[in-house]
Amino acid sequence: MCRKYVFLALLAVLFTGTAQAQWISAVAQRNTDTDAPELPQISPTPMAEDALVFTDRTHQYNDIPANLLGAQIVLTNNDNKNQSAYELDVTFSANATLYVFVDNRMGGSPGGKGVLPVITGMAWLANMGFVDTGDDIGIDESGDGTINQYSSIFSLSVKAGTTVTVHGNTEGHGGNMLSVAALGPKLAAYNPNPANGEKYLETWANLSWTAGDTAASHDVYIGETFEDVNSGAAGTFRGNVASAFFTIGFFGFPYPDGLVPGTTYYWRVDEVEANGTAKHKGPVWSFWIPPRTAYFPNPADGAGSVAVNASLSWTPGFGAKLHTVYFGDNFDDVNNATGGALAGTTTYNPGPLKSAKVYFWRVDESNPPNLYKGQVWSFATLGAVGNPHPSNGASSTEMNAILTWTPSDNAASHQLYFGTDKEAVRKAGTTSPEYKGVKALGAESYDPGLLAWDSTYYWRVDEVNNVNANSPWKGPLWSFTTGNYVLVEDFESYNDIDPPGPGSNRIFDKWIDGFGTTTNGAVVGNNLPPYAGRTIIHGGAQSMPLSYNNNLKFSEATLTLAAGRDWTREGVANLSLWFRGAATNAAERMYVALNGTAVVYHTDPAAVQATAWTPWVIPLQQFAGLGVNLTNVTSITVGFGTRGNTTTAGGTGQMYIDDIRLYRP
């Protein structure tokens, strides 16, 4: 509620009829339904999963063909669906392909994926030269993740400077209004195989992709870290090839000894044009090969509140044929156990468990003649100490993290153990240096002080109740690792609770944009929950969507810093943020400002058109040279355009920001 509905109305003002974009420059309509007052809009958001379809509905695109990702969307009005005389003029500023999506229920067809619509009443499609691509695009009509209907995709090649008139549906049908998108030449490689993030079950691979439209050859980069492949670090360039595939994991090819189980591989393809100098950098893709040991335990390692009738399961290790399970309530017994029975299933029933108790288990994997010992996992049943924060195994934890947990049902107090030596913390007693004292019931938190950079810590909470002879109850061992950076903002804390709901923490209430102003064209967040970005993210689970409209405006959003204002601690020297734009964005300078005054601009106005996550690293001395006291940074601003400009017309676009951090040199 609240702002999200106002935002829909605002779109009609911000994007009415025209937009500065790469392919479509203007849209206009005629012969509309009397119930359809909304104007068509050039969406500021490129084609992606969950992108909006209409101006007057919450319908979203899903199951999108890979070749359409990044397309420029025209938001039509669904109330015009029965207007056969409807006309939509689409004006192009660049060569492109125009796509029209026709509901597969058209003309009385039963609809569904792969079911052709009956278009005898839409002769204009064939008369204008539109071609059925054979592909379908899904539409989720309620935003609940369920595809309710599919539309067939028709295409037409269009030259720059052309205005194409798209006409209406067959009159009297029961489907959705047709929808429209456009896409220029795809210059970067796309549609990777293995798919990005895929779990891969071989020790060799034929990597393949769909080549960019102008590619004559392909530069291939492969490595084991995102950063190395993204930057093209030494050793990651594997060669230039003429075909859109590349073999690895065989003798005579990269990784001649085979790909290694338990490893994530990153790869990138830059498309090279015929002149050999024009290159189009591709996104970094990845795939991972499972380890030979068992993984993904259920219950998860360190889980709490597990039911006393729980059954255990896991994902088998790479190539595993048989499995041996060891289970008990003592870590050392489980860790040292040998000689267990082999089984062919990946589940184990330990029998009835006791409440408020910690259990340990281990799975060894066998691929004869090899045996792979698993790690010892733990979980706590209902009523036991649990719910650690930071979560067990968390990485990139803030260096000022406060430890919290949920007490057991039997606890009257807690004994806390903390340190950097895993075995020392596991075995520690009340006379050990790892022992940090007693915490009272109701005070389930511990401040370890400022933690070390890029370090792993272990902790344990034993529950105490002196009236019970079994006290204390030893807790599971938890761990977390701090980042090799100082966190400024990761956008993970924001929620979708509208005021005055308790705990409301909406992203646009902290990052203050130009909503309701006449000089600042920035709008933070999605128009409907989730307000933070959860589809296009760089790290974690959320990012910040940030649209800009620089028509006689500049666009920026500002966060006031409540903590972490000393940007000299830990020897940090660089500010880093990740951004992602769209090919349809108007070229506008991106900038970062500190303390409301010191502004640093990105050197490339076209950076906002990057379709892959891209880092921007700014030496902090640039801000210091502009008068910023780096020991007291009070605010950070991310903006687009020329700050303060209200006299020069600019363009529009949609950006995503994530993972703002401080790094050492």
C-alpha positions in Angstrom: 0.0 0.0 0.0 1.1 3.6 0.5 3.8 4.7 -1.9 3.6 1.7 -4.3 0.3 2.8 -5.7 1.3 6.4 -6.1 4.3 5.1 -8.0 2.1 3.5 -10.7 0.4 6.9 -11.2 3.8 8.6 -11.3 5.0 6.4 -14.1 2.3 7.9 -16.3 3.9 11.3 -15.7 7.6 10.2 -15.9 7.3 8.0 -19.0 4.3 9.3 -20.9 4.8 8.7 -24.6 8.5 9.4 -24.9 11.8 8.3 -23.5 15.5 8.5 -24.4 16.3 4.9 -25.3 18.4 2.9 -27.6 15.8 1.6 -30.0 12.2 3.0 -29.3 12.1 6.8 -29.0 8.3 7.4 -28.8 4.9 5.7 -28.6 1.4 7.0 -29.1 -2.1 5.3 -29.4 -5.5 5.9 -31.0 -8.9 4.3 -30.9 -8.8 3.2 -27.3 -11.5 1.8 -25.0 -13.3 4.4 -22.9 -12.2 2.4 -19.8 -8.5 2.7 -20.8 -7.3 6.2 -20.0 -3.7 5.3 -19.3 -1.2 6.2 -22.0 1.3 3.6 -23.3 4.7 3.8 -21.7 8.2 2.9 -22.6 9.2 0.9 -19.5 12.3 2.0 -17.6 12.9 -1.6 -16.8 14.3 -3.9 -19.5 12.9 -7.3 -20.3 13.6 -9.7 -17.4 11.8 -12.2 -15.3 8.9 -10.5 -13.4 9.0 -7.4 -15.6 5.6 -5.6 -15.9 3.4 -6.2 -19.0 0.7 -3.5 -18.8 0.1 -0.1 -17.4 -3.2 -1.1 -15.8 -2.4 -4.5 -14.4 0.2 -6.2 -12.2 0.8 -9.0 -14.9 4.4 -10.0 -15.2 6.5 -11.7 -17.8 7.9 -15.1 -17.0 9.6 -18.0 -18.9 11.2 -15.5 -21.2 13.2 -16.8 -24.2 16.9 -16.0 -23.7 17.2 -14.0 -26.9 14.6 -11.5 -25.5 16.3 -10.7 -22.2 17.2 -7.0 -22.1 14.6 -6.0 -24.7 12.9 -2.6 -24.4 9.2 -3.0 -23.3 6.2 -1.0 -24.3 3.6 -1.1 -21.5 0.2 -1.3 -23.2 -3.2 -1.1 -21.5 -5.0 -4.4 -21.0 -8.4 -2.7 -21.1 -7.9 -2.2 -24.8 -7.9 -5.9 -25.5 -11.2 -5.9 -27.3 -10.6 -2.9 -29.5 -9.9 -4.3 -32.9 -9.5 -0.7 -34.3 -6.8 0.0 -31.7 -3.6 1.5 -33.1 -0.2 1.9 -31.4 2.5 4.0 -33.1 6.0 2.9 -32.2 8.9 5.1 -33.4 12.4 3.8 -33.7 15.6 5.7 -33.2 17.8 2.8 -34.2 17.7 -0.4 -36.2 15.9 -3.1 -34.1 13.5 -6.1 -34.2 10.0 -5.3 -33.1 8.2 -8.1 -31.2 4.4 -8.4 -30.7 3.2 -10.9 -28.2 -0.3 -12.4 -29.0 -2.2 -14.3 -26.4 -2.5 -18.0 -27.4 -6.2 -17.9 -26.6 -6.8 -15.5 -29.5 -9.6 -16.3 -31.8 -11.1 -19.0 -29.6 -7.9 -21.1 -29.4 -7.6 -23.1 -26.2 -4.4 -21.4 -25.3 -1.3 -22.7 -23.4 2.4 -23.1 -24.3 3.0 -24.2 -27.8 -0.7 -23.7 -28.8 -1.0 -21.3 -31.8 -3.5 -18.5 -31.5 -6.1 -18.0 -34.3 -5.1 -14.8 -35.9 -7.4 -14.7 -38.9 -8.9 -11.6 -37.4 -5.5 -10.0 -37.2 -4.5 -9.9 -40.9 -2.3 -6.9 -40.3 0.4 -9.1 -38.8 1.0 -10.9 -42.1 0.3 -7.9 -44.2 3.1 -6.0 -42.4 5.5 -8.8 -42.7 5.5 -10.1 -39.1 6.9 -13.6 -38.7 6.0 -16.2 -36.1 9.2 -16.9 -34.3 7.9 -20.2 -32.9 8.7 -19.1 -29.4 6.2 -18.3 -26.5 6.5 -16.0 -23.5 4.7 -16.6 -20.3 2.5 -14.2 -18.3 1.9 -14.4 -14.6 -1.4 -12.5 -14.1 -1.3 -12.1 -10.3 2.5 -11.9 -9.5 2.4 -15.1 -7.5 5.0 -17.0 -9.6 2.4 -19.0 -11.5 2.3 -18.7 -15.3 -1.4 -18.3 -16.2 -1.1 -18.0 -20.0 1.4 -17.9 -22.8 1.6 -15.6 -25.8 3.1 -16.4 -29.2 6.0 -14.1 -30.3 5.9 -12.4 -33.8 8.8 -10.3 -35.1 9.5 -7.6 -37.6 12.8 -6.0 -38.6 12.6 -2.2 -38.4 15.0 0.5 -39.6 16.0 3.6 -37.6 13.6 6.6 -38.2 10.6 4.3 -38.9 7.3 4.5 -37.2 5.4 1.2 -37.1 1.7 1.0 -36.4 0.7 -2.0 -34.4 -3.1 -2.7 -34.5 -5.5 -4.4 -32.2 -6.6 -7.9 -31.2 -9.4 -10.0 -32.7 -12.5 -8.4 -31.3 -14.4 -10.2 -28.6 -11.7 -12.6 -27.5 -11.1 -13.7 -23.9 -7.4 -13.3 -23.7 -5.0 -10.4 -22.8 -4.2 -7.4 -24.8 -1.2 -7.8 -27.1 2.0 -6.6 -25.8 5.1 -5.1 -27.5 8.9 -5.1 -27.1 11.9 -4.2 -29.2 15.5 -5.3 -29.2 18.5 -4.1 -31.2 21.5 -6.3 -32.3 22.8 -8.4 -29.5 26.5 -7.7 -29.4 27.5 -9.7 -26.3 27.5 -13.5 -26.0 24.4 -14.9 -24.3 22.6 -18.2 -23.5 25.5 -20.1 -21.9 25.7 -23.8 -21.7 26.1 -25.0 -18.9 23.6 -22.4 -17.7 24.8 -19.8 -15.4 25.1 -21.2 -11.9 24.3 -24.7 -13.0 25.3 -27.8 -11.0 27.5 -29.8 -13.5 28.1 -33.5 -13.1 31.1 -34.2 -15.4 34.9 -33.6 -15.1 35.0 -32.2 -18.7 32.8 -29.7 -20.5 32.0 -28.5 -24.0 31.2 -24.9 -23.2 28.8 -23.2 -25.7 26.9 -20.0 -26.1 24.9 -18.0 -28.6 27.2 -15.7 -30.4 26.6 -11.9 -30.6 25.1 -10.7 -33.8 28.3 -9.1 -35.1 30.8 -11.6 -33.7 33.5 -13.0 -36.0 35.4 -14.8 -33.3 35.4 -15.2 -29.5 37.9 -14.5 -26.7 37.4 -17.1 -24.0 38.3 -16.6 -20.3 38.1 -19.3 -17.7 39.2 -19.4 -14.0 38.2 -20.2 -10.5 37.3 -16.8 -9.1 34.8 -14.3 -10.4 37.2 -11.4 -9.9 40.0 -12.9 -12.0 37.7 -13.8 -14.9 35.9 -10.5 -14.8 39.2 -8.6 -14.9 40.9 -10.9 -17.4 43.7 -11.6 -14.9 46.8 -13.5 -16.1 46.1 -17.1 -16.8 42.4 -16.8 -17.4 42.6 -16.0 -21.2 42.3 -19.4 -22.9 42.3 -18.4 -26.5 40.4 -17.0 -29.4 38.1 -19.4 -31.3 36.0 -19.1 -34.4 33.1 -21.3 -33.2 30.8 -20.7 -30.3 32.0 -23.6 -28.2 35.1 -24.4 -26.2 36.3 -27.7 -24.7 37.9 -28.0 -21.2 38.9 -30.9 -19.0 40.7 -33.1 -21.7 44.4 -33.6 -22.6 45.4 -30.9 -24.9 42.8 -28.4 -23.6 42.6 -26.2 -20.5 42.5 -28.3 -17.3 44.1 -31.4 -19.1 43.8 -33.5 -15.9 40.0 -32.9 -15.7 37.8 -30.5 -13.8 38.0 -30.9 -10.0 34.9 -32.0 -8.0 34.1 -29.4 -5.3 35.1 -26.5 -7.5 33.2 -23.6 -9.1 34.4 -22.5 -12.5 33.8 -19.0 -13.9 34.0 -18.2 -17.6 33.4 -15.3 -19.9 33.2 -14.8 -23.7 34.1 -11.5 -25.3 32.8 -11.2 -28.9 35.3 -9.9 -31.4 34.1 -8.3 -34.6 35.7 -8.9 -38.0 38.2 -6.0 -37.7 39.7 -7.8 -34.7 39.7 -4.6 -32.6 36.0 -4.0 -31.8 35.2 -6.3 -28.8 32.1 -6.7 -26.7 32.8 -7.9 -23.1 30.5 -10.6 -22.0 29.0 -11.3 -18.5 30.8 -13.7 -16.2 29.0 -17.1 -16.0 29.7 -20.0 -13.6 29.0 -23.6 -13.1 30.0 -25.9 -10.2 30.9 -29.5 -9.7 29.8 -31.1 -6.5 32.4 -32.3 -4.0 33.1 -36.1 -3.6 31.9 -35.8 0.0 28.2 -35.6 1.0 26.8 -32.1 1.1 23.6 -30.1 1.6 22.6 -32.0 4.9 19.0 -31.9 6.0 18.6 -30.7 8.7 21.2 -28.1 7.8 24.5 -28.0 9.8 23.9 -26.1 13.0 20.1 -26.1 12.5 17.9 -25.6 15.6 14.3 -26.5 16.6 14.5 -29.8 14.7 11.5 -32.1 15.3 12.2 -35.1 17.5 10.9 -37.4 14.8 13.1 -36.0 12.1 14.6 -38.1 9.3 18.1 -37.2 8.0 19.0 -36.8 4.4 21.8 -35.4 2.2 22.9 -34.9 -1.4 25.4 -37.6 -2.4 28.9 -36.7 -3.3 30.1 -36.7 -6.9 30.2 -40.3 -8.1 29.1 -41.7 -4.8 27.6 -45.2 -4.9 27.2 -46.2 -1.3 27.0 -44.3 2.0 27.9 -44.9 5.7 26.1 -42.9 8.4 27.5 -42.3 11.9 25.2 -40.6 14.5 25.3 -39.7 18.2 25.3 -37.0 20.8 29.1 -36.7 21.2 31.3 -35.0 18.6 34.4 -37.0 19.2 32.6 -40.3 19.0 31.0 -39.4 15.7 34.2 -37.9 14.3 36.4 -40.9 15.1 33.9 -43.7 14.2 34.9 -46.3 11.6 33.6 -49.5 10.2 29.9 -48.5 9.7 27.6 -50.4 7.4 27.2 -49.3 3.8 23.8 -48.4 2.4 22.5 -47.4 -1.0 20.0 -44.7 0.1 20.6 -41.0 1.0 18.3 -41.0 4.0 18.7 -42.1 7.6 16.2 -42.5 10.4 17.9 -42.1 13.8 14.7 -43.2 15.7 13.0 -41.0 18.3 15.2 -38.1 19.4 15.2 -36.3 22.7 14.0 -32.7 22.9 16.4 -29.9 23.8 19.4 -31.9 22.8 22.3 -31.5 20.3 23.1 -34.3 17.9 26.1 -35.0 15.6 26.2 -37.0 12.4 28.6 -37.8 9.6 28.2 -39.4 6.1 31.1 -41.1 4.4 30.8 -41.6 0.7 32.0 -44.6 -1.2 32.9 -44.9 -4.8 34.8 -48.2 -4.8 37.6 -48.5 -4.2 37.7 -45.0 -2.8 36.2 -43.8 0.5 35.6 -40.1 1.2 35.2 -39.1 4.9 32.5 -36.5 5.5 32.5 -33.6 7.9 30.7 -33.8 11.2 27.3 -32.0 11.1 25.2 -31.0 14.0 21.6 -30.0 14.8 19.6 -29.2 17.9 16.1 -30.5 18.6 13.1 -28.4 19.7 13.9 -26.6 22.9 17.7 -26.6 22.5 19.9 -23.5 22.1 19.8 -22.4 18.4 19.2 -19.7 15.8 22.7 -18.3 15.9 23.4 -14.9 14.4 25.6 -14.6 12.4 24.2 -17.8 10.9 26.4 -20.9 11.1 28.9 -20.8 8.3 28.1 -17.2 7.3 30.7 -15.5 5.2 31.5 -11.8 4.7 30.2 -11.0 8.2 30.6 -7.5 9.3 33.6 -6.9 11.6 31.4 -5.3 14.2 28.9 -8.2 14.4 27.0 -8.8 17.6 26.4 -12.5 18.3 22.9 -13.5 19.3 21.0 -16.8 19.8 17.8 -18.3 21.1 17.9 -20.0 24.5 16.9 -23.5 25.2 13.8 -24.4 27.1 15.8 -25.6 30.1 18.2 -22.7 30.3 18.5 -20.5 33.4 21.7 -18.9 32.1 24.4 -19.4 29.3 28.1 -20.1 29.2 29.7 -18.5 26.1 32.9 -19.6 24.3 34.5 -17.7 21.5 37.8 -17.8 19.6 39.6 -18.5 16.3 40.8 -22.0 17.1 38.1 -24.5 16.1 39.2 -27.4 18.3 40.0 -25.1 21.2 36.5 -23.7 21.2 34.9 -27.1 20.7 36.8 -28.5 23.7 36.9 -25.4 25.9 35.8 -25.4 29.5 35.2 -22.6 32.0 39.0 -22.3 32.7 39.9 -22.0 29.0 40.8 -18.6 27.5 37.9 -19.1 25.0 35.4 -18.9 27.9 33.8 -15.5 27.8 31.6 -15.8 30.9 28.0 -16.2 31.9 25.1 -14.5 30.1 21.9 -14.1 31.9 18.6 -15.6 30.6 17.0 -12.8 28.5 20.4 -11.4 27.5 21.2 -13.7 24.6 23.9 -11.5 22.9 27.6 -11.0 23.0 29.7 -8.2 21.6 33.2 -9.6 20.7 34.4 -6.1 19.8 35.9 -5.2 16.4 36.9 -8.4 14.7 39.8 -9.0 12.5 39.8 -8.6 8.7 39.0 -11.8 6.7 39.1 -14.2 9.6 37.1 -17.2 10.8 35.6 -17.3 14.3 34.1 -20.2 16.2 31.6 -20.0 19.1 29.5 -22.1 21.3 26.8 -21.6 23.9 26.3 -24.1 26.7 23.0 -23.9 28.5 23.0 -23.9 32.3 20.4 -24.7 34.9 21.8 -25.6 38.3 18.7 -27.4 39.5 19.1 -30.0 36.8 21.7 -32.7 37.3 22.4 -32.9 33.5 23.4 -29.2 33.4 25.3 -27.7 31.6 24.1 -28.9 28.1 26.9 -28.4 25.6 25.9 -26.5 22.5 26.9 -27.1 18.9 29.9 -25.4 17.4 29.0 -22.5 15.2 31.3 -20.5 12.9 31.4 -17.4 10.7 34.0 -15.6 8.6 34.5 -11.8 8.4 34.8 -10.1 5.0 38.0 -8.8 3.5 36.3 -5.4 3.4 34.4 -2.9 5.6 30.7 -3.0 4.7 28.9 0.2 3.9 25.7 -1.2 2.5 24.5 -4.6 1.3 20.7 -3.9 1.1 19.9 -7.1 3.0 18.2 -5.5 6.0 15.2 -3.9 4.2 11.7 -5.4 4.3 8.3 -4.9 2.8 6.4 -3.8 6.0 4.5 -0.6 5.4 4.2 1.9 8.2 2.8 1.9 10.9 3.6 -1.8 11.0 6.1 -2.7 13.6 9.6 -3.3 12.2 9.0 -1.4 9.0 12.3 -0.9 7.2 11.5 -0.1 3.6 14.5 0.6 1.3 13.1 4.0 0.1 12.6 5.2 3.6 16.4 5.0 4.2 17.7 5.8 0.8 16.0 9.1 0.2 15.3 9.7 -3.5 13.4 12.4 -5.5 9.9 11.0 -4.9 7.5 14.0 -4.6 10.1 16.6 -5.8 10.4 18.5 -9.1 14.2 18.6 -9.3 15.3 15.0 -8.4 14.2 12.3 -10.8 15.4 9.3 -8.9 13.0 6.6 -7.6 14.3 3.9 -5.3 12.7 0.5 -5.1 10.1 -1.5 -6.9 6.6 -0.2 -7.4 5.2 -3.2 -5.6 6.6 -5.5 -2.9 9.2 -6.7 -2.8 10.4 -3.1 -2.6 14.1 -4.1 -2.8 15.4 -6.0 -5.8 15.3 -9.8 -5.4 15.7 -10.9 -9.0 18.7 -8.9 -10.2 21.2 -9.1 -7.4 25.0 -9.2 -7.1 25.4 -10.7 -3.7 23.1 -11.9 -0.9 19.4 -11.8 -1.5 18.6 -8.1 -2.3 19.9 -5.1 -4.3 18.6 -1.5 -4.8 16.6 -0.8 -7.9 17.2 2.9 -8.8 15.5 4.5 -11.8 16.5 7.9 -13.1 14.6 10.6 -15.1 16.8 13.5 -16.0 14.4 15.5 -18.0 15.3 19.0 -16.6 16.5 17.2 -13.5 19.3 15.2 -11.9 18.6 11.9 -10.1 20.1 10.7 -6.8 19.4 8.8 -3.7 21.1 9.4 -0.3 21.7 7.2 2.7 22.6 8.8 6.1 25.2 6.7 7.9 24.4 5.9 11.5 27.5 3.9 12.1 30.8 2.9 10.4 31.7 6.5 9.7 35.4 6.1 10.0 36.5 5.3 6.5 40.2 5.1 7.5 40.0 2.1 9.8 41.6 -1.2 8.8 43.8 0.7 6.3 41.0 0.9 3.7 41.8 3.0 0.7 39.1 2.3 -1.9 35.3 2.6 -2.1 33.7 -0.1 -4.2 30.2 -0.5 -5.4 28.6 -2.9 -8.0 26.1 -1.6 -10.6 24.1 -3.0 -13.4 22.1 -1.1 -16.0 20.4 -1.9 -19.3 21.2 -1.4 -23.0 18.1 0.7 -23.2 19.3 3.2 -20.6 20.1 6.7 -21.8 23.8 7.5 -21.4 24.1 9.6 -18.2 27.1 10.1 -15.9 26.9 8.1 -12.7 28.3 9.7 -9.6 28.9 9.2 -5.9 28.9 12.0 -3.4 30.0 11.9 0.3 28.7 14.2 3.0 26.4 15.9 0.6 29.0 17.9 -1.2 32.1 16.0 -2.6 31.1 14.5 -5.9 33.1 12.0 -8.0 31.8 11.1 -11.5 32.3 7.9 -13.4 34.5 8.5 -16.4 32.2 6.6 -18.9 28.7 8.0 -19.4 27.8 4.7 -21.2 28.6 2.7 -18.0 24.8 2.8 -17.2 24.2 0.7 -20.3 26.2 -2.3 -18.9 24.0 -5.4 -18.8 26.3 -7.3 -16.5 27.2 -6.5 -12.9 30.1 -4.1 -13.0 32.4 -2.9 -10.2 33.3 0.8 -9.8 36.3 1.4 -7.5 37.0 4.9 -6.3 40.1 5.8 -4.4 39.1 7.5 -1.2 41.7 10.1 -1.7 39.6 11.6 -4.5 37.0 12.5 -1.8 39.7 13.6 0.7 40.9 16.0 -2.0 37.5 17.4 -2.2 37.5 18.2 1.5 35.9 15.1 3.0 37.0 14.2 6.5 37.3 10.4 6.0 37.2 9.8 9.7 33.6 11.1 9.8 31.7 10.2 6.7 28.0 11.1 7.4 26.2 10.2 4.1 26.7 8.5 0.8 24.8 9.5 -2.4 24.5 7.5 -5.7 23.3 9.6 -8.6 23.0 10.0 -12.4 23.3 13.1 -14.6 24.9 16.3 -13.6 24.3 17.1 -10.0 22.2 20.2 -9.6 21.2 20.4 -13.2 17.6 21.5 -13.8 17.9 23.3 -17.1 19.2 20.6 -19.6 17.1 17.8 -20.8 18.5 14.3 -20.1 17.4 10.7 -20.4 15.9 7.9 -18.4 17.0 4.5 -17.2 16.9 1.7 -14.7 19.9 0.8 -12.5 20.6 -1.7 -9.8 23.1 -1.1 -7.0 24.6 -3.6 -4.6 27.5 -4.4 -2.2 28.9 -1.0 -1.3 32.2 -1.7 0.5 35.6 -0.3 1.6 38.7 -2.2 0.6 42.4 -2.0 1.3 44.7 -1.0 -1.6 
